[in-house]
């Protein structure tokens, strides 16, 4: 399933753009559990549970939640590398 999610893919909510995909979080079996999205509004990395992914297409991920709801998800400040260049692969959670 991890190959469905390409770093840099645009991520949208039900009411507009959220940001772009930095990374995915996997469990010990390699299953994707969360997406890490660079939020354009908040300059933060937002951790999005896989359950709210509504649809994926090449270069795009659509979520089933609003931007306001995404703003309540766990987040952290972007690293300087993420802010400039984005992410580059999966990390295990």
C-alpha positions in Angstrom: 0.0 0.0 0.0 2.9 2.3 0.6 3.5 2.8 -3.1 0.1 4.6 -3.3 1.6 7.5 -1.5 4.4 9.5 -3.3 6.3 12.2 -1.4 5.3 15.6 -2.8 1.8 14.5 -3.7 -0.8 17.2 -3.2 -3.2 16.6 -0.3 -6.7 18.1 -0.3 -9.5 18.2 2.3 -13.2 18.4 1.6 -13.0 22.2 1.5 -9.6 22.9 -0.2 -5.9 22.3 -0.3 -4.1 21.2 2.9 -0.5 20.8 1.7 1.8 18.1 0.3 2.8 14.6 1.4 6.1 14.5 3.3 6.2 10.9 4.5 4.3 7.9 5.6 4.3 6.1 9.0 4.3 2.3 9.0 3.7 -0.3 11.6 6.1 -3.1 12.3 4.6 -5.1 9.4 5.2 -2.3 6.9 1.5 -1.3 6.7 0.9 2.4 6.3 -0.9 3.8 9.3 -0.5 7.6 9.0 0.5 10.2 6.5 2.7 13.1 7.4 1.6 16.2 5.5 3.3 19.5 5.2 0.5 22.0 5.9 0.8 25.1 3.8 -1.3 27.2 6.2 0.4 26.2 9.4 4.0 25.5 8.4 3.7 22.3 10.3 3.9 18.6 9.7 0.4 17.2 10.4 0.0 13.5 11.2 -3.1 12.2 9.3 -4.5 8.8 10.1 -5.0 6.5 7.1 -8.7 6.1 8.0 -9.5 9.6 6.7 -7.9 9.0 3.3 -10.8 9.0 0.9 -9.1 8.6 -2.4 -5.6 8.4 -3.9 -4.5 9.1 -7.5 -1.0 9.6 -9.0 0.3 12.8 -7.3 -2.8 13.4 -5.2 -4.4 12.3 -1.9 -7.9 13.4 -1.0 -9.0 13.3 2.7 -12.6 13.0 4.0 -12.2 15.8 6.6 -12.2 19.5 6.4 -9.2 21.8 6.8 -10.5 22.8 10.2 -10.6 19.2 11.3 -7.1 18.6 9.9 -6.0 21.5 12.0 -6.9 19.6 15.1 -4.8 16.6 14.2 -1.4 16.1 15.9 1.3 18.2 14.4 4.9 19.3 14.9 7.0 22.1 13.5 8.7 21.4 10.2 12.4 20.7 10.2 14.4 23.1 8.0 14.9 20.3 5.4 11.2 19.5 5.3 10.4 23.2 4.9 12.7 23.5 2.0 12.7 20.1 0.3 9.9 17.9 1.7 10.3 14.3 2.9 11.8 11.3 1.3 10.4 8.0 2.5 8.7 5.9 5.1 9.5 5.8 8.8 8.3 3.3 11.2 6.0 4.4 14.0 
